Amino acid sequence: MINFDFHTHTKYSHGKGTIMQNALSARDKNLQGIAISDHGFSHPAFGMRRRNLAQMRADCDLATSKTGVRVLLGVESNILGISGKTDVKESDYESLDVYLAGVHRFVTYDKIRDYLSLFAGNFLSASLKFKPSKSLIKDTTTAYLNAIKNNPIDILTHLNYLCFADYLEVAKCLSDYGTYLEINTKKVHLTDEEWQNIVDKTAVNFVIDSDAHSPDRVGDVKLAEDLLCRVNIPKNRIHNIEGRRPDLRFARFKEKL
């Protein structure tokens, strides 16, 4: 269904396979390309390390030459605070092809307030099924909005997975700044009603990604196929199917540097 999977993980962070194994899996499924978007640098246990960037680039280039699948080097960065700061620095830009971002747990947040809201507040509400407070929704929404506005992010990953934001406000901001909203096929992160509201009330565009943590899941689109049977998401707004490729914001940004 997809021609390019922009969200795959390897042993360089929380995945089980190598870059070559992900590329071989993509070739077997007739994908044109993949991005290696391992978890961002601020995760103490599962994050990729800057010292490995040169080797990761070499691994991507080798996998491309051996498999014929285009293998891009990316990152699934962590949003670290209400300010919108992520764990990608401008000094990292030269090393990366694709810039994904999302809200994750157990990362090194920017300030104490961010631990209390982005981590503790969302963690307790999601784990204990508490109704999220208005202030929690506001803080999480602001973190998303500032991240989108202040960073050249290509794809926002699994919006509202284990966290609580005004999803429509976030989707409108994504549309304004040319960042894609991911339809993640590993995690159910929005309800059908929320997806339909996003389609009907915003102009945001989408990509479908596997969020594969093992080579066998690269290119997996089962959850997306099921979603499209239930929700009317126009296929012309999904930019990695039917021969379309996303107009990546990060690449355009780097051309101007």
KADA-V699954 format. One record per pair of residues at least 12 apart in sequence whose C-alpha atoms are under 10 Angstrom apart, sorted by the first residue. I is the first residue (numbers start at 1). J is the second residue. Records with the same first field share a line. If there is no record, write none. Layout:
I = J ; J
This chain:
1 = 29 ; 30 ; 31 ; 208 ; 219 ; 220 ; 221 ; 222 ; 224 ; 225 ; 240 ; 241 ; 242 ; 243
2 = 29 ; 30 ; 31 ; 32 ; 33 ; 207 ; 208 ; 209 ; 210 ; 219 ; 220 ; 221 ; 238 ; 239 ; 240 ; 241 ; 242 ; 243 ; 244 ; 245
3 = 26 ; 29 ; 30 ; 31 ; 32 ; 33 ; 34 ; 208 ; 219 ; 239 ; 240 ; 241 ; 242 ; 243 ; 244 ; 245
4 = 26 ; 30 ; 31 ; 32 ; 33 ; 34 ; 35 ; 69 ; 70 ; 71 ; 207 ; 208 ; 209 ; 218 ; 219 ; 239 ; 240 ; 241 ; 243 ; 244 ; 245 ; 246
5 = 26 ; 31 ; 32 ; 33 ; 34 ; 35 ; 36 ; 71 ; 207 ; 208 ; 209 ; 210 ; 211 ; 212 ; 218 ; 219 ; 220 ; 221 ; 240
6 = 33 ; 34 ; 35 ; 36 ; 37 ; 71 ; 72 ; 73 ; 74 ; 75 ; 76 ; 98 ; 99 ; 100 ; 154 ; 155 ; 182 ; 207 ; 208 ; 209 ; 210 ; 211 ; 212 ; 218 ; 219 ; 240
7 = 34 ; 35 ; 36 ; 37 ; 38 ; 74 ; 75 ; 76 ; 98 ; 100 ; 155 ; 157 ; 182 ; 184 ; 207 ; 208 ; 209 ; 210 ; 211 ; 212 ; 213 ; 218 ; 219
8 = 22 ; 23 ; 34 ; 35 ; 36 ; 37 ; 38 ; 39 ; 74 ; 75 ; 76 ; 209 ; 210 ; 211 ; 212 ; 213 ; 214 ; 215 ; 217 ; 218 ; 219
9 = 22 ; 35 ; 36 ; 37 ; 38 ; 39 ; 48 ; 74 ; 75 ; 76 ; 210 ; 211 ; 212 ; 213 ; 214 ; 215 ; 218
10 = 22 ; 36 ; 37 ; 38 ; 39 ; 48 ; 212 ; 213 ; 214 ; 215
11 = 38 ; 46 ; 48 ; 213 ; 214
12 = 36 ; 37 ; 38 ; 39 ; 46 ; 47 ; 48 ; 49 ; 52 ; 53 ; 56
13 = 37 ; 38 ; 39 ; 40 ; 41 ; 43 ; 45 ; 46 ; 47 ; 48 ; 49 ; 213
14 = 38 ; 39 ; 45 ; 46 ; 47 ; 48 ; 212 ; 213 ; 214
15 = 38 ; 39 ; 46 ; 211 ; 212 ; 213 ; 214 ; 215
16 = 212 ; 213 ; 214 ; 215 ; 216
17 = 212 ; 213 ; 214 ; 215 ; 216
18 = 36 ; 56 ; 59 ; 63 ; 214 ; 215
19 = 34 ; 35 ; 36 ; 56 ; 57 ; 59 ; 60 ; 61 ; 62 ; 63 ; 64 ; 71 ; 73 ; 215
20 = 59 ; 60 ; 61 ; 62 ; 63 ; 64 ; 66 ; 67 ; 71 ; 215
21 = 63 ; 67 ; 214 ; 215 ; 216 ; 218
22 = 34 ; 35 ; 36 ; 63 ; 69 ; 71 ; 212 ; 213 ; 214 ; 215 ; 216 ; 217 ; 218 ; 219
23 = 35 ; 36 ; 60 ; 63 ; 64 ; 66 ; 67 ; 68 ; 69 ; 70 ; 71 ; 215 ; 218
24 = 63 ; 64 ; 66 ; 67 ; 68 ; 69 ; 215 ; 216 ; 218
25 = 67 ; 69 ; 214 ; 215 ; 216 ; 217 ; 218 ; 219
26 = 67 ; 68 ; 69 ; 70 ; 71 ; 215 ; 216 ; 217 ; 218 ; 219 ; 220
27 = 67 ; 68 ; 69 ; 70 ; 218 ; 219
28 = 67 ; 69 ; 218 ; 219
29 = 216 ; 218 ; 219 ; 220
30 = 69 ; 219
31 = 68 ; 69 ; 70 ; 218 ; 219
32 = 68 ; 69 ; 70 ; 71 ; 243
33 = 64 ; 68 ; 69 ; 70 ; 71 ; 72 ; 219
34 = 60 ; 64 ; 69 ; 70 ; 71 ; 72 ; 73 ; 74 ; 209 ; 218 ; 219
35 = 60 ; 70 ; 71 ; 72 ; 73 ; 74 ; 75 ; 97 ; 98 ; 99 ; 209
36 = 56 ; 57 ; 60 ; 71 ; 72 ; 73 ; 74 ; 75 ; 76 ; 96 ; 97 ; 98 ; 211 ; 212
37 = 72 ; 73 ; 74 ; 75 ; 76 ; 77 ; 96 ; 97 ; 98 ; 99 ; 100 ; 101 ; 211 ; 212
38 = 73 ; 74 ; 75 ; 76 ; 77 ; 100 ; 211 ; 213
39 = 74 ; 75 ; 76 ; 77 ; 78 ; 87 ; 100 ; 101 ; 102 ; 104
40 = 74 ; 75 ; 76 ; 77 ; 78 ; 79 ; 86 ; 87 ; 88 ; 100 ; 101 ; 102 ; 104 ; 107
41 = 75 ; 76 ; 77 ; 78 ; 86 ; 87 ; 88 ; 89 ; 107 ; 108
42 = 77 ; 78 ; 79 ; 80 ; 86 ; 87 ; 88 ; 106 ; 107 ; 108 ; 109 ; 110
43 = 77 ; 78 ; 87 ; 104 ; 105 ; 106 ; 107 ; 108 ; 109
44 = 106 ; 107 ; 108
45 = 106 ; 107
46 = 106 ; 107
47 = 75 ; 76 ; 77 ; 78 ; 107
48 = 75 ; 76 ; 77
50 = 92 ; 95
53 = 73 ; 74 ; 92 ; 95 ; 96
54 = 95
56 = 72 ; 73 ; 74 ; 95
57 = 71 ; 72 ; 73 ; 74 ; 95 ; 96 ; 97
58 = 73
59 = 71 ; 73
60 = 72 ; 73
61 = 73
71 = 97
72 = 96 ; 97 ; 98
73 = 95 ; 96 ; 97 ; 98 ; 99
74 = 93 ; 95 ; 96 ; 97 ; 98 ; 99 ; 100
75 = 87 ; 88 ; 96 ; 97 ; 98 ; 99 ; 100 ; 101
76 = 88 ; 98 ; 99 ; 100 ; 101 ; 102 ; 103 ; 104 ; 153 ; 155 ; 156 ; 157 ; 211
77 = 99 ; 100 ; 101 ; 102 ; 103 ; 104 ; 153 ; 156 ; 157
78 = 100 ; 101 ; 102 ; 103 ; 104 ; 105 ; 107 ; 108 ; 109 ; 147
79 = 101 ; 102 ; 103 ; 104 ; 105 ; 107 ; 108 ; 109 ; 110 ; 114 ; 118 ; 140 ; 143 ; 144 ; 146 ; 147 ; 148
80 = 102 ; 103 ; 104 ; 105 ; 107 ; 108 ; 109 ; 110 ; 111 ; 114 ; 115 ; 118 ; 119 ; 143 ; 147
81 = 103 ; 108 ; 109 ; 110 ; 111 ; 112 ; 113 ; 114 ; 115 ; 117 ; 118 ; 119 ; 139 ; 140 ; 142 ; 143 ; 144 ; 146 ; 147
82 = 109 ; 110 ; 111 ; 113 ; 114 ; 117 ; 118 ; 138 ; 139 ; 140 ; 141 ; 142 ; 143 ; 144 ; 145 ; 146 ; 147
83 = 110 ; 111 ; 114 ; 139 ; 142 ; 143 ; 144 ; 145 ; 146 ; 147 ; 150
84 = 110 ; 140 ; 141 ; 142 ; 143 ; 144 ; 145 ; 146 ; 147 ; 148 ; 149 ; 150 ; 151
85 = 109 ; 110 ; 143 ; 144 ; 146 ; 147 ; 148 ; 150 ; 151
86 = 101 ; 102 ; 103 ; 109 ; 110 ; 143 ; 146 ; 147 ; 150 ; 151
87 = 101 ; 107 ; 108 ; 109 ; 110
88 = 100 ; 101 ; 151
89 = 151
90 = 151
93 = 152 ; 250 ; 251 ; 253 ; 254
94 = 254
96 = 250 ; 251
97 = 154 ; 248 ; 250 ; 251 ; 254
98 = 152 ; 153 ; 154 ; 155 ; 248 ; 249 ; 250 ; 251
99 = 151 ; 152 ; 153 ; 154 ; 155 ; 156 ; 248 ; 249 ; 250 ; 251
100 = 152 ; 153 ; 154 ; 155 ; 156 ; 157 ; 179 ; 180 ; 182 ; 250
101 = 144 ; 147 ; 148 ; 151 ; 152 ; 153 ; 154 ; 155 ; 156 ; 157 ; 158 ; 159
102 = 144 ; 147 ; 153 ; 155 ; 156 ; 157 ; 158 ; 159 ; 160 ; 161
103 = 118 ; 119 ; 140 ; 143 ; 144 ; 156 ; 157 ; 158 ; 159 ; 160 ; 161 ; 162 ; 163
104 = 118 ; 119 ; 157 ; 158 ; 161 ; 162 ; 163
105 = 118 ; 119 ; 120 ; 122 ; 123 ; 162 ; 163
106 = 119 ; 120 ; 123
107 = 119
113 = 139
114 = 139 ; 140 ; 143
116 = 136
117 = 135 ; 136 ; 137 ; 138 ; 139 ; 140 ; 163
118 = 136 ; 137 ; 139 ; 140 ; 141 ; 143 ; 163 ; 164
119 = 140 ; 162 ; 163
120 = 136
121 = 133 ; 135 ; 136 ; 137 ; 139 ; 140 ; 163 ; 164
122 = 136 ; 137 ; 140 ; 160 ; 161 ; 162 ; 163 ; 164 ; 165
123 = 162 ; 163 ; 164
124 = 162 ; 163
125 = 162 ; 163 ; 164
126 = 161 ; 162 ; 163 ; 164
127 = 162
131 = 164
132 = 163 ; 164 ; 165
133 = 164
134 = 164 ; 165 ; 166
136 = 163 ; 164 ; 165
137 = 163 ; 164 ; 165 ; 166 ; 167
138 = 164 ; 165 ; 166
139 = 164 ; 165 ; 166
140 = 160 ; 163 ; 164 ; 165 ; 166 ; 170
141 = 160 ; 163 ; 164 ; 165 ; 166 ; 167 ; 168 ; 169 ; 170
142 = 165 ; 166 ; 169 ; 170
143 = 165 ; 170
144 = 156 ; 159 ; 160 ; 165 ; 166 ; 167 ; 169 ; 170 ; 171 ; 173 ; 174
145 = 165 ; 169 ; 170 ; 171 ; 172 ; 173 ; 174
146 = 170 ; 173
148 = 170 ; 173 ; 174 ; 176 ; 177 ; 178 ; 179
149 = 173 ; 174 ; 176 ; 177 ; 179
150 = 177
151 = 177 ; 249 ; 250 ; 253
152 = 177 ; 178 ; 179 ; 248 ; 249 ; 250 ; 251 ; 252 ; 253 ; 254
153 = 174 ; 177 ; 178 ; 179 ; 180 ; 248 ; 249 ; 250 ; 251 ; 253
154 = 174 ; 177 ; 178 ; 179 ; 180 ; 181 ; 182 ; 246 ; 247 ; 248 ; 249 ; 250 ; 251
155 = 174 ; 178 ; 179 ; 180 ; 181 ; 182 ; 205 ; 206 ; 207 ; 209 ; 246 ; 248 ; 249 ; 250
156 = 170 ; 171 ; 174 ; 179 ; 180 ; 181 ; 182 ; 183 ; 206 ; 207
157 = 180 ; 181 ; 182 ; 183 ; 184 ; 189 ; 207 ; 209 ; 211
158 = 181 ; 182 ; 183 ; 184 ; 185 ; 186 ; 187 ; 188 ; 189 ; 190 ; 209 ; 211
159 = 171 ; 181 ; 182 ; 183 ; 184 ; 188 ; 189 ; 190
160 = 188 ; 189 ; 190
161 = 184 ; 187 ; 188 ; 189 ; 190
162 = 188 ; 189
163 = 189
167 = 190 ; 194 ; 195 ; 197 ; 198
168 = 194 ; 195 ; 197 ; 198 ; 199 ; 201 ; 202 ; 204
169 = 198 ; 202
170 = 198 ; 202 ; 204
171 = 197 ; 198 ; 199 ; 201 ; 202 ; 203 ; 204 ; 205
172 = 198 ; 201 ; 202 ; 203 ; 204
173 = 202 ; 203 ; 204
174 = 202 ; 203 ; 204 ; 205
175 = 202 ; 203 ; 204 ; 205 ; 206
176 = 202 ; 203 ; 204
177 = 204 ; 249
178 = 204 ; 205 ; 246 ; 247 ; 248 ; 249 ; 250
179 = 204 ; 205 ; 206 ; 246 ; 247 ; 248 ; 249 ; 250
180 = 204 ; 205 ; 206 ; 207 ; 208 ; 237 ; 238 ; 239 ; 246 ; 247 ; 248 ; 249
181 = 204 ; 205 ; 206 ; 207 ; 208 ; 238
182 = 205 ; 206 ; 207 ; 208 ; 209 ; 210 ; 211 ; 238
183 = 195 ; 206 ; 207 ; 208 ; 209 ; 210 ; 211 ; 221 ; 223 ; 224 ; 227 ; 238
184 = 207 ; 208 ; 209 ; 210 ; 211 ; 212 ; 220 ; 221 ; 223 ; 224
185 = 208 ; 209 ; 210 ; 211 ; 212 ; 217 ; 219 ; 220 ; 221 ; 222 ; 223 ; 224 ; 225 ; 226 ; 227
186 = 209 ; 210 ; 211 ; 212 ; 213 ; 217 ; 220 ; 221 ; 222 ; 223 ; 224
187 = 210 ; 211 ; 223
188 = 223 ; 224 ; 227
191 = 227 ; 231
192 = 227 ; 228 ; 230 ; 231 ; 232
193 = 230 ; 231
194 = 231
195 = 227 ; 231 ; 232 ; 233
196 = 230 ; 231 ; 232 ; 233
197 = 231
198 = 233
199 = 231 ; 232 ; 233 ; 234 ; 237
200 = 232 ; 233
203 = 237
204 = 237 ; 238
205 = 233 ; 234 ; 235 ; 236 ; 237 ; 238 ; 239 ; 246
206 = 233 ; 234 ; 235 ; 236 ; 237 ; 238 ; 239 ; 240 ; 246
207 = 237 ; 238 ; 239 ; 240 ; 241 ; 245 ; 246
208 = 220 ; 221 ; 223 ; 224 ; 225 ; 238 ; 239 ; 240 ; 241
209 = 221 ; 224 ; 240
210 = 222 ; 223 ; 224
